[in-house]
Amino acid sequence: MQTSIRAEHTSEHTWKSSIRYTYLAWILPLFVVATVFLVFARTFHFGLYFDDYHHARSWTLHQVLGTFAGPFDPLGIEPPYYRPLLVVTFAIDWNIWGYNALGYHLTNVLLHAIASVLVYVLLQRLHVRWWVALLGALFFAIIPANAATAIYISERSDAMIAICALSGLLCLDNYRRSGRNAWLIGVNLAVVLAVGSKEIGVAVPLLIAFFWAYHAVIDAPYLTGPRTVLSCWRAQIQHAQHTLFGQKNWQRTALIIFPPMALLALYLVYRTIVLPTGLVSQRYSTAVSPIHGYASAIFWTFKAVPWEVPSLALPWLLGAGGLAALLKPRSEHWRIVACGAGWVALSCLPLGYLGQVEPRLLYLPEVGHAIVVAGLAAILFDIVQMGWRNQKTRSLAAAGLAILLGIGFFTTTMISEVRAQDEFQPDGYKMRHAMNEIMTDLRYRDLYPAYYLKQIEQRLQNPEKDDNP
């Protein structure tokens, strides 16, 4: 009788857990989307900026198809980059919205929301608590460096690449779980779409190889006891090597890694044939070495804003990392931190040749930044739990410090996010600079109707405010 009651109770608990999981699986992604739209709602009326003016225009089918075998800007105003899928989104927006900038902003924010949701899903696949995954996704949504991609219409390509990368990795995880080769089609399709969106998409095959190796590490048993952290990691890496390259396993690894790398090679060959220039930007000084540029890209990723907006969050991030390393050096969540750091290191590789980086170029690396923050949040939560259980003065002080660091980090990040959005206000110096370009460059005159140019001229003559720094 007691066994029957216990089994019934277990069945009811399992059913309730299943309902709760289904509820969270639907509600939390919607909450992330709602948060993104709420944070960026104030930017919907910001209008166009700089090269938005020659992208938000009429596109013929011939022009769109021509970008698949040539530069993405047939007018010759932009450098000769290969981004045909970006042009496809401009053409779709034009046919829906015309010159109404609101629609283009809605598309950008929607892409940013989708990327944020995929960050949440990926973090859940990395075996963290649901609220840790939610924090990571919300942090990615409000990283100040990402504001440019969400507001600057021409920079939506970075969000498109992030969506491709995250979707490809989720397909890879589904393949790992199910063993169905059909998921590999999605992995390789993600590579094709990424390199067709922007040049930095060449990092996606590297991320695929990295995550395949990373899963082999996290599936290894985590050793505890008198061993050091380094010895635990060394044992896990040895286990991962056997999983990846052991007898019969190397064939599966080759099936994962070789096709994306082959697609990357084909892209580079095709890109060189149809567009032999523009693969490496000449915008920045060639005196800066690729190594220096790569190091600066990594540094600015974690600082979150290179120069346009003062960053306030980096000291809080360093403080949280130091406290976590001091009090929880053996936490399993360091795997998540290492995963995020690896993501940043690989996705910054294409940026090394630029010499310098701008905030909007860091969108893909910022995914790794969000993963690092999620891992640290999980460790800090363990510290808070430890303080609550022990009820000792030192433990309670550490718990209070962890809470303070978390609150301070997200607060300062949100302050910087608002400042980053203000850079693109309709009558801000950035916008007026772009409008001056329109009125002085004759190449724009044939793109826009007279009433549109008249509106720009009137805004330049009667600005609401002057915030030129």
N, C-alpha and C positions, 0 to 999 in steps of 0.2 A: 504493500500500500504506500509506504513512504517512498519507495523507488519510483512508483507511478506518479506520485505528487511531485517528486523532484524532477522527473523527466518532463512533466507538464510545465513546471516552472521554468526549466531550461529552454523548452520550446517557445514559451511565451516571451522570455528574455531575448532569445534569438530573433523572434519576429519583431519585437519592438526595436531592437538594434538595427534590423534591416530597414524598417520604416524610417528610423532616424537618419540612417545613412542616405537613403533615397531622398529624404527631405533636404538634407544638407547638400547633396549632389546637385540639386536644382536651384536651391535658394542662394547659396553662396556665390556661384558664378553670376547670377542676376544681380546680386548685391555689388559685386565688383564692377559690373557694367554701369549700374546706377551711380556708383561713386565716381567713376571716370566722367560721366556726363555731368554730374553735379559740379565737380571740380573745374571742368572746362566750359561750363555753361556761359560764363562771363566772356568767353572768347569768341562766341559764335558771330558776333557783330564786328569783329576786328577787321574784316575786309581782306584785301589781297596784299601781298608783300613781295617786293623785289621781283624775282623772275616768275612769281605767280602770274604776273600780268601777261606773259606770253605763253603760259601753259593753260590757263583758264580761258580758252578761246575756241573758235570753231575748228574742228579737225575733220578732214576728209578721209574716206577709207583709204585712198592712195597714200596719204601722208602716214596714217597709222601703220599700214603694212610695210611702208618704206623703212620704218624704224627697226624692223626685224633684220634688216640687212644694211644698216647704216646708223648715223647718229640719231639720238632721241629728239634732238631739236633741229628740224629741217630748215629753220630760219637762220641758223648759224650764229645765234646770239650766245648760246651756251657752249662750253667746251664739248668736244666730240666724245660723249659718253654713250655706252650701249645700255639702254634701259627701256626696251620696247613695252614691257608689261606696265611700267609706270605710265606710258603714253596711253595705253588702253584704258586705264582708270580715268585719265583726263578726258578722253573722248566720251566715255560713258557718262561722266559727270556733266559734260557740256550738253549732251543730248537730253539730260534730265533737267538741269538747272540753268543752262545758258550762262549769262553773266552774273547770276545771283551767287555771291561769294558764300552765303550761308550754307548752301548745299555742299560746297567743297569742304567747308569746315566740318560739317556733319560727317562726311566720309572719313576725314582724317581722324576725328575723335572716335568714330566707330572702329577704325583699324587699330587705334591705340587701345580701345576697350577689349577687342578680340585678343590682342597680344597679351594684355594683362590677365585675361581669363586663362589663356594657355599657360602662362607662368604659374598660375594657381594649380592647374591640372598637373603640370610637370612636377611641381613640388610635392603634390600628393603621391605621385608615382615614386618619389624618392623616399617614401616612408616617413613623413613627418606628420605631426598632429594637424588636424584640419585647420585649427586657428593659426598655426604657424604658417601653413600654406597661404592662408588668407592675408596674414600680415605681409608676407613676401610679395604677393600680388598687389596689395594696396601700396606698398612702398614703391614698387616698379611704376605704378600709375602716377605717383606724385614726385618722382625723381626730377629735380629741376632741369637737368640736361635733356630730359625727354619732352619737355614742354614745347621745344622748337618743332619736333616731329609732329606733335599733335596740333600745332597752330599753323605752322609754315606749310602751306599746301604742297609746294614743290618737293618737300622732304618726306612725303608719305612713303617713299620707297624704302626707308629704313624700317618702318613698321611692317611693310610687306615682307621684307627679308626676315624679320624676327618671327612673324607668323609662319613663314615657310620653315624656318629652322625648328621652331617648337613643334609644329605639326609633324615634321619628319622624325623628330626624336620620339614623339608619342607613338607614331607608327612603328618605330623600331622597338619600343617597349612592348607594344602589342604583339609584335613578332616574337619577342623573347618569351612572352607569357604563353602564347598559343602555338608557336612553331609553324604557323601558316605562312607560306611564302608570298601570299597575296599582299601582305602588309609591306613587303619590300618594294612593291610598286609605288606605294605612297612615299617611302623613304627616298627613292630616286626621283620621283616627280617633284618632291620638295626641293631637291638640288637644282633641277631644271628651272623651276619657277624662281628660285632665289637668285641665280645668276642672270636671269632675264629681267630682274627688278633693279639691281644695282651691282656695281663691281664688288662690293664688300661681301656679296653672296658667296664668293669663293671660300669663305670660312666655314660654310655649312658642311661640306664633306669632312673637314677636320673635326667639327663638333660631333658628327655621327660616329667617327672612329673613336673619339674620346669617350663618348657615352657608352659605346659597346664595351670598351675596356673598363669603364667605371662600374658598370653593372656587374662585371665579373669580380670586381673588388668587393662591392657591398654584399654580394651573395656569399662571400667567404665568411667563415665563422670569425667573430670578433673575440680575440683571446684576452682573457683577464688574468688576474693573479699578480705574481711578483714581477712580471715582465714590464719593460718600459714601453712607452707609447711607440717609439721607433721600432722596437722589436715586434710589436703587434702589427704595425703597418707592413713591416718586411714580410711577415708570415702571410699576411693577406695578399700582398703582391705576388708572392711565390704561388699561392693558391690560384690567383687570377691568371698567371702565366700558364699554368697547367690547363685551366678552363679554356683559355683562348687558343693555345697552340699545342695542346696535348694531342695524343693520337686520336684521329678522326675529328677533333674539335677545330683544327686549323682550317678545314674545308668550310665549315660554317662561318668562321671569322672572315675568310676570303670572300665568301658570298655577300657578307655585309659591307666590307670595306672597299673591295675592288670596283664594283659598278659605280658608286659615287665618285671615286677618284678618276675612273675612266671618263665619266661625264664631265668632270672638271677639266681634264686634258682636252677633250673635244671642244668644250666651250672656249678655252684659251686659243686653240687653233682656229676655230671659226671666227672668234672675235678679232684675231690678228688679221685674218683674210678680209673680212668685210669692213673693219675699222682699225687700221694699224696704229692709230694714234689715240691718245687719251686714256690708255689703260692705267698709266701712272700719272697722277695729277702734277702739273707744272705750276700750280697756283702758289705753292709755298717755296721758300728758299731752298735751293739744292745744297746749301752749305750745311744743313742739318742732316746728320747721318740717319739711316734707317733704324739703327739701334737706339739712338736718342729719341727718335720719333715714336718707336715702339714703347719705350719706357715711359715717355710722357703720356701716351694713350692709356696705359695701365694706371698711371698715377691719377690722371684726370677722371678716369672712370670711377674710382673710389671717392674722389673729391666731389664728383657729381656735376660740377659746373666749372669749366676751365677759366673763363675770364669775364663773361658778360654779366654774371650775377654773383655777388659774394656768397660763397658757400659757408654755411654755419654748421653742417652736420658732421664733417670729418672728425673733429675732436671727440664728439660723442661716440662715433663708430670706433675710434681707436681705444677709447675708454672701455667700451663694452667688450671689445676683443681682448684687452688686457685683463679685465676682471674674469672673463670666461676662461682664459688660459691659466690664470692663477688658481682658480677654485675648482675648475672641472677639466683638467688636462686630459682625462681619459674618456671623456664623453663620446658616445658613438656619433653624436651630431657633428663632430669635427669632420666626419665624412662629407656632410652637406657643405660645410665651409670650404673644404678642399675641392669639392665639385664646382662650386661657384668660382673659386679662384682659377681653376683650370679652364672654365668657360671664358673668363675674362682674358686669360693669357692667349688662348687660341683665336678668339674673335677680334683681338687687337692686332693680330699679325698683318692683315691687309692695310691697316692704318699706319704702319711703321714708315712706309714710303712717302707719306704726306709731310713728314717732318713736324707738323703741328696738327692739332685736332680742334674741331669745333664741337660744341655741345651736341648738335644734331647727329654727328657722325658716330656718337658713342651709344646709340640706341641698342644695337645688338649686344655690345659688351655689358650694358647696364642690366641685361637679364642675369648675367653672372653675379653682378653686384647684388641684385635682389635675392639670389640664392644664398649668397654669403650672409646677408642680413637675416634671412630666415633661419639659417643654421645657428647664428649667434643668438637669435631670439629663443630658440629651443633650449640652448645651453643656459641662458639667463633665467628661463622659467624653471629649469631644474635647480638653479641656485636659490630661487625664491622658495621652491618647495622644500629644499634642504633647510633653509632658515626657519620656515614655518614648523617643520617637524621637530627640529632640535630645540627651538625656543631658547637658544643661547644668545647672549648679547652680540658676540662676534658674528654668528650666523644671521641674526636678525638685521644687523648692520649691513652685511653683504647683500641680503635680500632687498633691503630698502635702497641700497645703491644701484642694484640691478634694475629695480622699477624706475628709479630716477633717470638712469641712463636711457632706458627705453622710451620714456615719455619725452625726455629732452631731445632725443634723436629724431623722433617723428615730428615733434613740434617745430624744430628748427628746419627740418626738411620741407615742411609745409610752408613755412615763411619764405624760404628760398624759391619754392614753386610759384608762389604768388608774384614774387619779384620777377621771376623768369617770364611769366605771362605778361606782366606790365611792359616788358621790352617790345611787345608787338601790338600795343594799343593803337587805335586808328590814327591818332594825332601824335604818336610818339616819334622820336627822332628816326627810328628804323623805318617806319611807314612813310614818313615825309621824304626820307632819302630815296626810297623806292619810287615814290610819285615823281620826284624830280628827274629820276632816270627816264620815266615814261615821257615826260614833257620835253626832254632834251635829246633823246635818242630817236632819230627819224624812222628807225626800223619798226618802232611800235605803232606808228601812225596809221598804217593800213590794217592793223589788227582789230581796232576797236572803233565803235561808232562815235560820231561827234559828241553825242550827249554824254558818253562815258568819259571822254577826255575833258569835257567841260566840267564835269563833277570833280575830277582830279584837280583841275586848275582852280576851281572855287575853293576847294579844301586847302590848297597851298596858300591861297591869298588870305584865308580867314581861319587859321588854326585855332582850335579851342584852347590849346595850351602849348607852352614851349618847354619841353623837358630834355632838350639836347644837352648831353653831359659836357 
